[in-house]
Amino acid sequence: MNATLSKTSESDFSLGTVEVASTPLARFEEYLQSRGKRITQQRRTLVDCVFARHEHFDAEDLVDEVNRVAGSRQVSRPTIYRTLTELVEAGLLKKMELAGRAVYEHDYGYPQHDHLFCTECHELFEFQSDDLFALRDAVARQQGFRVTGHRLIIQGVCRKCQEAKRRKVRRLPVV
């Protein structure tokens, strides 16, 4: 299954920016050193591929991308899967389960946000809402709860898929 996952935002719900002290590669090197591991050329290539652009992706997308970039110096699937786990543990990526597969997105240097997930085309839309944050914080205060973050994925059918269904219904022959 190779679904399209992309960042799309409306102006009212657009995402802001977050200032960071170091690059994702420097942060990852720091994490690895704290675990007694070293940054290999393969890990460096993976980090470069992941942070060269902002798109949601799954491990197979990354396998294709990395091996296209690496050329004759292929990176094995186990190395890619292991490094993805390390990037999540290091706080650089977030992992989400969508439509039966693991999907990753940037976490480091990226603002808290939420998602709309189309169950038809599997597109993922990012948004940020001050009203949602206010509701979250009000509920937490009421319960004496200290918020450290949240993840909201709203499932439904996007406008494009709804319109495509309407067009199909209209094209049925009348007998």
Backbone as ProteinMPNN parsed JSONL, in Angstrom:
{"seq_chain_A": "MNATLSKTSESDFSLGTVEVASTPLARFEEYLQSRGKRITQQRRTLVDCVFARHEHFDAEDLVDEVNRVAGSRQVSRPTIYRTLTELVEAGLLKKMELAGRAVYEHDYGYPQHDHLFCTECHELFEFQSDDLFALRDAVARQQGFRVTGHRLIIQGVCRKCQEAKRRKVRRLPVV", "coords_chain_A": {"N_chain_A": [[0.845, -1.179, 0.0], [0.786, 2.07, -0.993], [0.212, 4.924, -0.006], [-0.686, 8.379, -0.449], [0.668, 10.883, 1.466], [0.548, 14.024, 2.696], [1.482, 17.464, 3.432], [-0.838, 19.874, 4.013], [-2.302, 22.979, 4.445], [-4.765, 25.253, 5.633], [-5.076, 28.824, 5.626], [-6.12, 29.851, 8.077], [-5.512, 27.853, 9.843], [-2.821, 27.397, 9.777], [0.546, 26.237, 10.328], [2.99, 27.313, 12.651], [6.408, 28.317, 13.262], [9.299, 26.836, 14.84], [12.014, 27.631, 16.848], [15.222, 26.147, 16.933], [18.082, 24.82, 18.683], [20.139, 23.296, 17.571], [21.138, 21.397, 14.631], [19.148, 18.759, 13.112], [20.861, 16.552, 12.598], [23.053, 17.043, 14.338], [21.724, 16.899, 16.773], [20.904, 14.229, 16.697], [23.387, 12.917, 16.649], [24.266, 13.611, 19.206], [22.35, 12.241, 20.753], [22.953, 9.559, 20.01], [25.604, 9.347, 20.963], [25.107, 9.542, 23.705], [24.133, 7.054, 24.145], [26.207, 5.42, 23.71], [26.766, 4.884, 21.068], [27.771, 5.333, 17.618], [27.783, 7.802, 14.97], [27.165, 6.681, 11.868], [28.025, 6.534, 8.353], [25.826, 5.594, 6.97], [23.685, 6.146, 8.756], [23.908, 8.916, 8.781], [23.271, 9.513, 6.123], [20.599, 8.674, 6.123], [19.424, 10.504, 7.98], [19.869, 12.89, 6.592], [18.258, 12.443, 4.306], [15.69, 12.195, 5.477], [15.302, 14.737, 6.658], [15.608, 16.486, 4.572], [13.369, 17.331, 3.3], [9.923, 18.19, 4.031], [7.667, 15.909, 4.551], [5.14, 13.527, 5.223], [5.929, 10.122, 5.746], [6.477, 6.604, 5.093], [8.306, 3.661, 6.154], [9.0, 2.199, 3.852], [8.848, 4.136, 1.842], [11.05, 5.624, 2.622], [13.107, 3.731, 2.318], [13.179, 3.477, -0.495], [13.835, 6.168, -1.207], [16.3, 6.634, 0.173], [18.006, 4.682, -0.923], [18.021, 5.499, -3.544], [19.373, 7.917, -3.32], [21.76, 7.057, -2.095], [22.91, 5.455, -3.993], [25.319, 3.244, -5.195], [26.061, 2.576, -2.672], [24.198, 1.092, -0.939], [21.653, 1.116, 1.622], [20.703, -1.021, 4.141], [17.471, -2.574, 4.754], [16.97, -3.415, 7.491], [18.735, -1.633, 8.839], [17.588, 0.82, 8.199], [15.01, 0.596, 9.41], [15.808, 0.249, 12.099], [17.158, 2.655, 12.543], [15.074, 4.488, 12.177], [13.545, 3.926, 14.46], [15.394, 4.778, 16.396], [15.5, 7.514, 15.738], [12.936, 8.3, 16.453], [13.036, 7.739, 19.226], [14.969, 9.601, 19.907], [13.593, 11.922, 19.751], [13.294, 13.231, 17.361], [11.608, 12.419, 15.323], [8.091, 11.657, 14.931], [5.948, 8.885, 15.321], [3.151, 7.487, 13.763], [0.258, 5.413, 13.631], [-1.475, 4.601, 10.85], [-4.078, 3.562, 8.806], [-3.251, 0.909, 9.047], [-0.462, 0.981, 8.887], [2.837, 2.164, 9.759], [3.555, 5.546, 9.99], [5.654, 8.326, 9.59], [6.689, 11.544, 10.852], [8.264, 14.803, 11.018], [9.388, 15.879, 14.191], [11.18, 17.295, 15.793], [11.886, 20.691, 16.014], [9.488, 21.411, 14.972], [6.222, 22.678, 15.155], [3.67, 21.907, 17.663], [0.915, 20.154, 16.47], [-2.063, 18.997, 14.746], [-3.986, 16.452, 12.992], [-5.919, 15.731, 10.027], [-7.224, 12.885, 8.607], [-7.794, 11.301, 5.62], [-9.831, 8.65, 4.974], [-10.32, 7.514, 2.576], [-8.505, 8.278, 0.384], [-6.189, 8.321, 1.813], [-4.753, 10.606, 2.401], [-3.035, 12.959, 4.41], [-3.695, 15.707, 6.362], [-2.323, 18.542, 7.853], [-2.957, 20.639, 10.687], [-3.329, 23.494, 12.853], [-4.832, 24.663, 15.77], [-5.81, 27.243, 17.81], [-8.114, 27.277, 19.351], [-8.549, 24.57, 19.871], [-6.277, 23.978, 21.42], [-6.865, 25.6, 23.619], [-9.201, 24.369, 24.596], [-8.165, 21.832, 25.248], [-6.354, 22.576, 27.293], [-8.125, 23.704, 29.157], [-9.726, 21.499, 29.901], [-7.731, 19.901, 31.01], [-6.877, 21.517, 33.166], [-9.224, 21.492, 34.691], [-9.241, 18.843, 35.469], [-6.972, 18.718, 36.98], [-4.606, 18.115, 35.664], [-1.415, 17.915, 34.189], [-0.414, 18.982, 31.142], [1.636, 17.524, 28.684], [1.751, 17.286, 26.053], [-0.059, 16.378, 23.062], [-1.906, 14.259, 20.795], [-3.872, 14.326, 18.025], [-5.866, 12.796, 15.696], [-8.071, 13.168, 13.272], [-10.416, 11.301, 11.63], [-11.88, 10.859, 8.423], [-13.512, 11.817, 5.376], [-11.998, 13.459, 2.742], [-12.486, 16.606, 0.959], [-11.928, 16.372, -1.809], [-12.248, 13.603, -2.309], [-14.929, 13.32, -1.557], [-16.166, 14.887, -3.532], [-15.427, 13.438, -5.793], [-16.878, 11.082, -5.399], [-19.489, 12.108, -5.592], [-19.5, 12.891, -8.285], [-19.294, 10.376, -9.536], [-21.719, 9.216, -8.796], [-23.546, 10.854, -10.136], [-23.024, 10.182, -12.766], [-24.221, 7.793, -13.309], [-26.185, 5.814, -15.46], [-29.539, 6.565, -16.391], [-32.336, 4.582, -16.429]], "CA_chain_A": [[0.0, 0.0, 0.0], [1.603, 3.257, -1.079], [-0.733, 6.036, 0.053], [-0.138, 9.715, -0.48], [0.553, 11.616, 2.717], [1.169, 15.306, 2.422], [1.17, 18.59, 4.304], [-1.696, 20.873, 3.419], [-2.898, 23.748, 5.522], [-5.542, 26.445, 5.327], [-4.441, 29.969, 6.271], [-6.58, 29.993, 9.45], [-5.015, 26.754, 10.66], [-1.451, 27.134, 9.365], [1.507, 25.926, 11.378], [4.041, 28.301, 12.844], [7.762, 27.776, 13.247], [9.915, 26.624, 16.143], [13.463, 27.839, 16.829], [15.969, 25.04, 17.53], [19.467, 25.156, 19.003], [21.094, 22.571, 16.737], [20.558, 20.712, 13.478], [18.715, 17.393, 13.431], [22.016, 15.649, 12.608], [23.798, 17.273, 15.585], [20.894, 16.373, 17.873], [20.95, 12.769, 16.602], [24.724, 12.522, 17.09], [24.25, 13.755, 20.664], [21.558, 11.119, 21.261], [23.713, 8.317, 19.827], [26.736, 9.372, 21.899], [24.607, 9.268, 25.063], [23.828, 5.621, 24.19], [27.433, 4.695, 23.398], [26.763, 4.527, 19.642], [28.394, 6.361, 16.781], [27.064, 8.171, 13.754], [27.774, 6.044, 10.699], [27.668, 7.188, 7.095], [24.456, 5.192, 6.64], [22.778, 6.936, 9.599], [23.997, 10.302, 8.306], [22.493, 9.551, 4.877], [19.188, 8.579, 6.508], [19.003, 11.783, 8.571], [19.837, 13.865, 5.499], [17.067, 12.168, 3.481], [14.472, 12.464, 6.256], [15.13, 16.155, 6.948], [15.785, 17.301, 3.371], [12.047, 17.847, 2.926], [8.927, 17.859, 5.049], [6.517, 15.142, 4.093], [4.915, 12.312, 5.992], [6.467, 8.999, 4.975], [6.592, 5.325, 5.792], [9.652, 3.091, 6.031], [9.265, 1.805, 2.463], [9.163, 5.375, 1.12], [12.419, 5.985, 2.978], [14.0, 2.749, 1.677], [13.316, 3.887, -1.899], [14.524, 7.461, -1.262], [17.681, 6.506, 0.628], [18.802, 3.901, -1.872], [18.175, 6.324, -4.748], [20.414, 8.895, -2.976], [23.005, 6.366, -1.742], [23.491, 4.84, -5.185], [25.912, 1.917, -5.026], [26.248, 2.339, -1.235], [22.84, 0.807, -0.461], [21.42, 1.022, 3.06], [19.821, -2.173, 4.329], [16.171, -2.359, 5.4], [17.084, -3.437, 8.959], [19.382, -0.393, 9.29], [16.596, 1.891, 8.07], [14.008, 0.419, 10.458], [16.454, 0.482, 13.39], [17.447, 4.089, 12.648], [13.794, 5.174, 12.388], [13.239, 3.76, 15.886], [16.305, 5.659, 17.128], [15.1, 8.899, 15.487], [11.751, 8.521, 17.292], [13.508, 7.783, 20.611], [15.757, 10.826, 20.071], [12.69, 13.067, 19.704], [13.392, 13.894, 16.07], [10.447, 12.017, 14.53], [6.932, 11.058, 15.587], [5.423, 7.737, 14.596], [1.698, 7.345, 13.867], [-0.303, 4.242, 12.951], [-2.572, 5.019, 9.989], [-4.479, 2.588, 7.79], [-2.493, -0.319, 9.211], [0.978, 1.111, 8.668], [3.529, 3.191, 10.528], [3.862, 6.745, 9.218], [6.535, 9.189, 10.37], [6.748, 12.967, 10.535], [9.228, 15.55, 11.812], [8.968, 16.352, 15.505], [12.166, 18.292, 16.233], [11.813, 21.952, 15.279], [8.196, 21.512, 14.312], [5.24, 23.015, 16.198], [2.584, 20.981, 18.011], [-0.183, 20.282, 15.513], [-2.954, 17.851, 14.67], [-4.152, 15.939, 11.633], [-7.128, 15.181, 9.432], [-6.788, 11.745, 7.801], [-8.836, 10.832, 4.709], [-9.859, 7.189, 4.95], [-10.471, 7.079, 1.177], [-7.254, 8.427, -0.38], [-5.104, 8.233, 2.803], [-3.997, 11.851, 2.518], [-2.952, 13.464, 5.768], [-3.675, 17.161, 6.37], [-1.907, 19.096, 9.138], [-3.546, 21.92, 11.062], [-3.102, 23.941, 14.224], [-5.986, 25.453, 16.192], [-5.725, 27.808, 19.16], [-9.319, 26.859, 20.072], [-8.33, 23.201, 20.325], [-5.324, 24.057, 22.524], [-7.566, 26.174, 24.77], [-10.081, 23.323, 25.114], [-7.287, 20.841, 25.881], [-5.827, 23.125, 28.542], [-9.243, 23.875, 30.096], [-10.068, 20.165, 30.405], [-6.61, 19.473, 31.859], [-6.968, 22.283, 34.416], [-10.389, 20.982, 35.423], [-8.898, 17.529, 36.013], [-5.701, 18.78, 37.702], [-3.709, 17.348, 34.805], [-0.367, 18.719, 33.545], [-0.283, 18.565, 29.741], [2.984, 17.492, 28.119], [1.559, 17.221, 24.609], [-1.223, 15.593, 22.662], [-1.95, 13.845, 19.392], [-5.242, 14.184, 17.563], [-6.018, 12.443, 14.285], [-9.492, 13.116, 12.947], [-10.602, 10.496, 10.424], [-13.063, 11.195, 7.647], [-13.335, 11.816, 3.926], [-11.617, 14.805, 2.305], [-13.332, 17.263, -0.042], [-11.656, 15.811, -3.136], [-12.879, 12.274, -2.379], [-16.378, 13.524, -1.529], [-16.564, 15.367, -4.86], [-15.266, 12.325, -6.735], [-18.029, 10.191, -5.187], [-20.675, 12.769, -6.147], [-19.414, 12.814, -9.753], [-19.598, 8.988, -9.933], [-23.163, 8.986, -8.612], [-24.236, 11.59, -11.191], [-22.772, 9.587, -14.084], [-24.954, 6.544, -13.492], [-27.231, 5.958, -16.486], [-30.919, 6.472, -15.945], [-33.019, 3.619, -17.301]], "C_chain_A": [[0.885, 1.236, 0.0], [0.696, 4.473, -1.154], [-0.002, 7.367, 0.01], [-0.39, 10.387, 0.861], [1.258, 12.944, 2.512], [0.743, 16.365, 3.421], [0.332, 19.572, 3.505], [-2.302, 21.666, 4.554], [-3.665, 24.934, 4.981], [-4.912, 27.595, 6.096], [-4.865, 30.123, 7.722], [-5.981, 28.943, 10.381], [-3.548, 26.44, 10.346], [-0.536, 26.932, 10.569], [2.554, 27.02, 11.461], [5.411, 27.654, 12.732], [8.275, 27.652, 14.668], [11.424, 26.816, 15.976], [14.133, 26.639, 17.513], [17.437, 25.429, 17.695], [20.475, 24.475, 18.095], [20.371, 21.875, 15.583], [20.051, 19.334, 13.905], [19.889, 16.41, 13.497], [22.814, 15.807, 13.91], [23.026, 16.711, 16.774], [20.932, 14.837, 17.888], [22.308, 12.241, 17.056], [24.82, 12.564, 18.613], [23.498, 12.588, 21.313], [22.355, 9.814, 21.178], [24.885, 8.241, 20.802], [26.28, 9.039, 23.319], [24.268, 7.791, 25.25], [25.046, 4.762, 23.852], [27.507, 4.219, 21.953], [27.421, 5.647, 18.856], [27.537, 6.649, 15.556], [27.818, 7.566, 12.57], [27.365, 6.822, 9.446], [26.235, 6.832, 6.703], [23.44, 5.985, 7.462], [22.751, 8.394, 9.134], [23.165, 10.466, 7.027], [21.002, 9.513, 5.176], [18.675, 9.905, 7.062], [18.903, 12.85, 7.489], [18.584, 13.682, 4.642], [15.777, 12.548, 4.21], [14.244, 13.967, 6.397], [15.384, 17.067, 5.743], [14.465, 17.93, 2.924], [11.069, 17.496, 4.037], [7.731, 17.193, 4.386], [6.358, 13.979, 5.046], [5.395, 11.154, 5.13], [6.384, 7.729, 5.792], [7.979, 4.761, 5.509], [9.978, 2.723, 4.585], [9.538, 3.015, 1.577], [10.622, 5.746, 1.359], [13.428, 5.019, 2.36], [14.252, 3.169, 0.228], [14.145, 5.162, -2.03], [16.003, 7.327, -0.917], [18.521, 5.76, -0.397], [18.934, 4.594, -3.226], [19.316, 7.323, -4.516], [21.763, 8.204, -2.761], [23.677, 5.717, -2.94], [24.029, 3.463, -4.905], [26.128, 1.576, -3.549], [24.882, 2.164, -0.58], [22.799, 0.712, 1.064], [20.396, -0.084, 3.264], [18.513, -1.778, 5.016], [16.271, -2.406, 6.926], [17.736, -2.168, 9.523], [18.39, 0.759, 9.242], [15.556, 1.784, 9.185], [14.59, 0.71, 11.851], [16.71, 1.982, 13.59], [16.164, 4.892, 12.82], [13.385, 5.09, 13.858], [14.112, 4.688, 16.721], [15.93, 7.132, 16.951], [13.845, 9.261, 16.293], [12.179, 8.655, 18.753], [14.278, 9.067, 20.91], [14.879, 12.075, 20.046], [12.75, 13.842, 18.402], [12.197, 13.591, 15.164], [9.322, 11.575, 15.449], [6.449, 9.939, 14.693], [3.918, 7.676, 14.843], [1.289, 6.069, 13.137], [-1.524, 4.702, 12.169], [-2.835, 3.953, 8.933], [-3.599, 1.338, 7.841], [-1.008, -0.223, 8.937], [1.551, 2.241, 9.501], [3.909, 4.333, 9.597], [4.644, 7.672, 10.136], [6.42, 10.639, 9.907], [7.79, 13.62, 11.421], [8.604, 15.951, 13.14], [9.896, 17.474, 15.963], [12.066, 19.546, 15.367], [10.488, 22.161, 14.571], [7.135, 21.749, 15.37], [4.228, 21.904, 16.449], [1.44, 21.225, 17.03], [-0.986, 18.991, 15.494], [-3.197, 17.502, 13.205], [-5.592, 15.593, 11.301], [-6.638, 14.073, 8.506], [-7.955, 11.263, 6.947], [-8.75, 9.31, 4.603], [-10.045, 6.638, 3.539], [-9.128, 7.109, 0.44], [-6.007, 8.363, 0.493], [-4.22, 9.473, 2.836], [-4.109, 12.355, 3.948], [-2.794, 14.977, 5.701], [-3.292, 17.637, 7.765], [-2.661, 20.392, 9.409], [-3.185, 22.229, 12.51], [-4.255, 24.862, 14.592], [-5.813, 25.925, 17.632], [-6.936, 27.395, 19.992], [-9.15, 25.449, 20.634], [-7.352, 23.173, 21.505], [-6.008, 24.592, 23.783], [-8.487, 25.137, 25.41], [-9.271, 22.262, 25.855], [-6.817, 21.327, 27.249], [-6.924, 23.306, 29.596], [-9.638, 22.533, 30.717], [-8.975, 19.681, 31.35], [-6.644, 20.204, 33.205], [-8.084, 21.749, 35.304], [-10.074, 19.654, 36.119], [-7.607, 17.532, 36.832], [-4.6, 18.036, 36.968], [-2.692, 18.287, 34.177], [-0.139, 18.176, 32.138], [1.182, 18.599, 29.314], [2.94, 17.414, 26.598], [0.284, 16.462, 24.312], [-1.09, 15.21, 21.2], [-3.407, 13.617, 19.036], [-5.221, 13.879, 16.072], [-7.51, 12.263, 14.042], [-9.627, 12.37, 11.627], [-11.902, 10.882, 9.741], [-12.747, 11.108, 6.166], [-13.083, 13.252, 3.473], [-12.561, 15.32, 1.206], [-13.172, 16.63, -1.428], [-12.334, 14.45, -3.308], [-14.402, 12.379, -2.346], [-16.886, 13.961, -2.902], [-16.46, 14.262, -5.897], [-16.432, 11.343, -6.605], [-19.296, 10.792, -5.784], [-20.676, 12.7, -7.668], [-19.762, 11.412, -10.248], [-21.075, 8.721, -9.843], [-23.933, 9.659, -9.733], [-24.105, 10.926, -12.55], [-23.504, 8.268, -14.302], [-26.054, 6.754, -14.524], [-28.627, 5.786, -15.884], [-31.665, 5.593, -16.94], [-34.496, 3.837, -17.259]], "O_chain_A": [[1.67, 1.419, 0.93], [0.438, 4.995, -2.239], [1.165, 7.459, 0.391], [-1.526, 10.45, 1.331], [2.445, 12.975, 2.188], [-0.226, 16.191, 4.16], [0.749, 20.042, 2.446], [-2.771, 21.083, 5.532], [-3.264, 25.548, 3.992], [-4.274, 27.365, 7.123], [-4.032, 30.499, 8.547], [-5.954, 29.143, 11.595], [-3.083, 25.334, 10.622], [-0.817, 27.398, 11.673], [2.954, 27.585, 10.443], [5.55, 26.568, 12.171], [7.752, 28.282, 15.587], [12.036, 26.237, 15.078], [13.662, 26.172, 18.55], [17.963, 26.254, 16.949], [21.559, 25.013, 17.867], [19.144, 21.781, 15.57], [20.471, 18.804, 14.933], [19.91, 15.531, 14.359], [23.209, 14.81, 14.516], [23.614, 16.115, 17.676], [20.985, 14.222, 18.953], [22.38, 11.237, 17.765], [25.387, 11.664, 19.232], [23.958, 12.019, 22.303], [22.426, 9.058, 22.147], [25.132, 7.193, 21.398], [26.978, 8.337, 24.051], [24.128, 7.324, 26.38], [24.943, 3.542, 23.723], [28.222, 3.266, 21.644], [27.603, 6.757, 19.355], [26.687, 5.849, 15.164], [28.972, 7.91, 12.314], [26.467, 7.663, 9.489], [25.511, 7.67, 6.167], [22.438, 6.449, 6.919], [21.693, 9.024, 9.101], [22.441, 11.45, 6.876], [20.224, 10.238, 4.554], [17.612, 10.377, 6.659], [17.95, 13.629, 7.473], [17.924, 14.661, 4.292], [14.881, 13.152, 3.622], [13.11, 14.429, 6.271], [15.376, 18.29, 5.882], [14.463, 18.955, 2.243], [11.335, 16.632, 4.872], [6.903, 17.844, 3.749], [7.338, 13.498, 5.615], [5.278, 11.205, 3.905], [6.24, 7.762, 7.014], [8.736, 5.323, 4.717], [11.11, 2.913, 4.14], [10.361, 2.943, 0.664], [11.338, 6.132, 0.436], [14.497, 5.445, 1.922], [15.397, 3.212, -0.223], [15.051, 5.235, -2.861], [16.86, 7.847, -1.632], [19.64, 6.175, -0.7], [19.865, 4.305, -3.977], [20.132, 7.55, -5.41], [22.795, 8.713, -3.199], [24.879, 5.455, -2.912], [23.298, 2.594, -4.431], [26.354, 0.414, -3.21], [24.463, 2.988, 0.233], [23.76, 0.292, 1.707], [19.34, -0.083, 2.63], [18.449, -0.794, 5.753], [15.72, -1.536, 7.6], [17.327, -1.684, 10.579], [18.357, 1.587, 10.153], [15.252, 2.782, 9.839], [13.936, 1.343, 12.679], [16.5, 2.511, 14.681], [16.163, 5.887, 13.545], [12.93, 6.078, 14.434], [13.621, 5.319, 17.657], [16.028, 7.914, 17.897], [13.709, 10.392, 16.76], [11.743, 9.575, 19.446], [14.244, 9.566, 22.035], [15.371, 13.176, 20.294], [12.304, 14.988, 18.34], [11.822, 14.417, 14.332], [9.553, 11.171, 16.589], [6.526, 10.025, 13.467], [3.461, 7.797, 15.98], [1.906, 5.693, 12.14], [-2.506, 5.148, 12.763], [-1.914, 3.502, 8.251], [-3.246, 0.777, 6.803], [-0.349, -1.249, 8.768], [0.837, 3.161, 9.899], [4.512, 4.115, 8.545], [4.334, 7.789, 11.321], [6.104, 10.925, 8.752], [8.165, 13.067, 12.455], [7.43, 16.317, 13.2], [9.43, 18.495, 16.468], [12.151, 19.473, 14.141], [10.382, 22.995, 13.672], [7.148, 21.075, 16.401], [3.961, 21.074, 15.58], [1.049, 22.368, 16.793], [-0.626, 18.013, 16.15], [-2.688, 18.163, 12.3], [-6.378, 15.214, 12.17], [-5.731, 14.296, 7.705], [-8.989, 10.861, 7.479], [-7.728, 8.76, 4.194], [-9.941, 5.43, 3.327], [-8.671, 6.084, -0.066], [-4.89, 8.353, -0.023], [-3.063, 9.399, 3.252], [-5.138, 12.196, 4.604], [-1.871, 15.479, 5.061], [-3.87, 17.185, 8.754], [-2.966, 21.149, 8.487], [-2.793, 21.351, 13.278], [-4.617, 25.744, 13.814], [-5.687, 25.119, 18.553], [-6.815, 27.185, 21.199], [-9.57, 25.176, 21.758], [-7.563, 22.442, 22.473], [-5.762, 24.099, 24.884], [-8.546, 25.036, 26.636], [-9.64, 21.843, 26.952], [-6.873, 20.593, 28.235], [-6.687, 23.09, 30.785], [-9.86, 22.448, 31.925], [-9.28, 19.104, 32.394], [-6.463, 19.588, 34.255], [-7.911, 21.578, 36.511], [-10.571, 19.377, 37.211], [-7.183, 16.487, 37.325], [-3.754, 17.398, 37.594], [-3.063, 19.35, 33.68], [0.284, 17.032, 31.973], [1.884, 19.582, 29.553], [3.977, 17.469, 25.937], [-0.375, 15.961, 25.223], [-0.271, 15.763, 20.466], [-4.093, 12.814, 19.668], [-4.629, 14.617, 15.284], [-8.127, 11.325, 14.546], [-9.028, 12.756, 10.623], [-12.896, 11.193, 10.396], [-11.822, 10.406, 5.756], [-13.862, 14.152, 3.784], [-13.325, 14.558, 0.614], [-14.155, 16.386, -2.127], [-12.93, 14.185, -4.352], [-15.092, 11.618, -3.025], [-17.909, 13.47, -3.378], [-17.309, 14.157, -6.782], [-16.917, 10.829, -7.613], [-20.088, 10.085, -6.408], [-21.721, 12.478, -8.28], [-20.446, 11.265, -11.26], [-21.64, 8.066, -10.719], [-24.895, 9.082, -10.239], [-24.979, 11.086, -13.403], [-23.41, 7.685, -15.383], [-26.774, 7.751, -14.476], [-28.845, 4.969, -14.99], [-31.627, 5.835, -18.146], [-35.244, 3.124, -17.928]]}, "name": "protein", "num_of_chains": 1, "seq": "MNATLSKTSESDFSLGTVEVASTPLARFEEYLQSRGKRITQQRRTLVDCVFARHEHFDAEDLVDEVNRVAGSRQVSRPTIYRTLTELVEAGLLKKMELAGRAVYEHDYGYPQHDHLFCTECHELFEFQSDDLFALRDAVARQQGFRVTGHRLIIQGVCRKCQEAKRRKVRRLPVV"}
